[in-house]
Amino acid sequence: MVQGRALTLCCYRIKALTETIAHVRITYQSWQLGKIEGEVQANDFIWQFEWRFRQSQLQVMPSLGRALIQEPLGRFLERYDYQLEPGGDYSFKIRARL
């Protein structure tokens, strides 16, 4: 027992970090047009995307679940776009807090 002082205990809720593997397939690439097209799959979702790398613009279709994939896919494409080839299969991890 400590006299003259109040003891405060703080509890922090630890949020779980989940990981999912996203699989990317490049279906089209044009250096002249400055774009890459492909498909990305994560869990039960499948999206088509168009990456205009000169403008750093990413379009993901359909809209269902787009919020889950748009940012991590954009980071992946920004980092590796010059290494990706049509017909190539790639993957990356998606991490999210629950």
Contacts in CASP RR format, 6 or more apart in sequence:
PFRMAT RR
TARGET T0000
AUTHOR 0000-0000-0000
METHOD contacts of the structure
MODEL  1
MVQGRALTLCCYRIKALTETIAHVRITYQSWQLGKIEGEVQANDFIWQFE
WRFRQSQLQVMPSLGRALIQEPLGRFLERYDYQLEPGGDYSFKIRARL
15 97 0 8 1.000
15 98 0 8 1.000
16 97 0 8 1.000
16 98 0 8 1.000
17 95 0 8 1.000
17 96 0 8 1.000
17 97 0 8 1.000
17 98 0 8 1.000
18 95 0 8 1.000
18 96 0 8 1.000
18 97 0 8 1.000
18 98 0 8 1.000
19 93 0 8 1.000
19 94 0 8 1.000
19 95 0 8 1.000
20 42 0 8 1.000
20 43 0 8 1.000
20 93 0 8 1.000
20 94 0 8 1.000
20 96 0 8 1.000
21 42 0 8 1.000
21 91 0 8 1.000
21 92 0 8 1.000
21 93 0 8 1.000
21 94 0 8 1.000
22 40 0 8 1.000
22 41 0 8 1.000
22 42 0 8 1.000
22 69 0 8 1.000
22 72 0 8 1.000
22 73 0 8 1.000
22 76 0 8 1.000
22 91 0 8 1.000
22 92 0 8 1.000
22 93 0 8 1.000
22 94 0 8 1.000
23 40 0 8 1.000
23 41 0 8 1.000
23 42 0 8 1.000
23 89 0 8 1.000
23 90 0 8 1.000
23 91 0 8 1.000
24 38 0 8 1.000
24 39 0 8 1.000
24 40 0 8 1.000
24 73 0 8 1.000
24 76 0 8 1.000
24 84 0 8 1.000
24 89 0 8 1.000
24 90 0 8 1.000
24 91 0 8 1.000
24 92 0 8 1.000
25 38 0 8 1.000
25 39 0 8 1.000
25 40 0 8 1.000
25 87 0 8 1.000
25 88 0 8 1.000
25 89 0 8 1.000
25 90 0 8 1.000
26 36 0 8 1.000
26 37 0 8 1.000
26 38 0 8 1.000
26 84 0 8 1.000
26 85 0 8 1.000
26 86 0 8 1.000
26 87 0 8 1.000
26 88 0 8 1.000
26 90 0 8 1.000
27 37 0 8 1.000
27 38 0 8 1.000
27 39 0 8 1.000
27 86 0 8 1.000
27 87 0 8 1.000
28 35 0 8 1.000
28 36 0 8 1.000
28 37 0 8 1.000
28 38 0 8 1.000
28 86 0 8 1.000
29 35 0 8 1.000
29 36 0 8 1.000
29 37 0 8 1.000
29 84 0 8 1.000
29 85 0 8 1.000
29 86 0 8 1.000
30 36 0 8 1.000
34 52 0 8 1.000
34 53 0 8 1.000
34 54 0 8 1.000
35 50 0 8 1.000
35 51 0 8 1.000
35 52 0 8 1.000
35 53 0 8 1.000
36 50 0 8 1.000
36 51 0 8 1.000
36 53 0 8 1.000
36 77 0 8 1.000
36 81 0 8 1.000
36 84 0 8 1.000
37 48 0 8 1.000
37 49 0 8 1.000
37 50 0 8 1.000
37 51 0 8 1.000
38 48 0 8 1.000
38 49 0 8 1.000
38 50 0 8 1.000
39 46 0 8 1.000
39 47 0 8 1.000
39 48 0 8 1.000
39 49 0 8 1.000
40 46 0 8 1.000
40 47 0 8 1.000
40 49 0 8 1.000
40 60 0 8 1.000
40 69 0 8 1.000
40 73 0 8 1.000
41 47 0 8 1.000
42 68 0 8 1.000
42 69 0 8 1.000
42 94 0 8 1.000
45 64 0 8 1.000
45 65 0 8 1.000
45 68 0 8 1.000
45 69 0 8 1.000
47 60 0 8 1.000
47 61 0 8 1.000
47 62 0 8 1.000
47 65 0 8 1.000
47 66 0 8 1.000
47 69 0 8 1.000
48 60 0 8 1.000
48 61 0 8 1.000
49 58 0 8 1.000
49 59 0 8 1.000
49 60 0 8 1.000
49 61 0 8 1.000
49 73 0 8 1.000
50 58 0 8 1.000
50 59 0 8 1.000
51 57 0 8 1.000
51 58 0 8 1.000
51 74 0 8 1.000
51 77 0 8 1.000
51 81 0 8 1.000
52 58 0 8 1.000
52 59 0 8 1.000
53 77 0 8 1.000
53 78 0 8 1.000
53 81 0 8 1.000
56 78 0 8 1.000
58 70 0 8 1.000
58 73 0 8 1.000
58 74 0 8 1.000
58 77 0 8 1.000
60 66 0 8 1.000
60 69 0 8 1.000
60 70 0 8 1.000
60 73 0 8 1.000
68 94 0 8 1.000
68 96 0 8 1.000
69 94 0 8 1.000
72 92 0 8 1.000
72 94 0 8 1.000
76 90 0 8 1.000
76 92 0 8 1.000
77 84 0 8 1.000
80 90 0 8 1.000
84 90 0 8 1.000
END
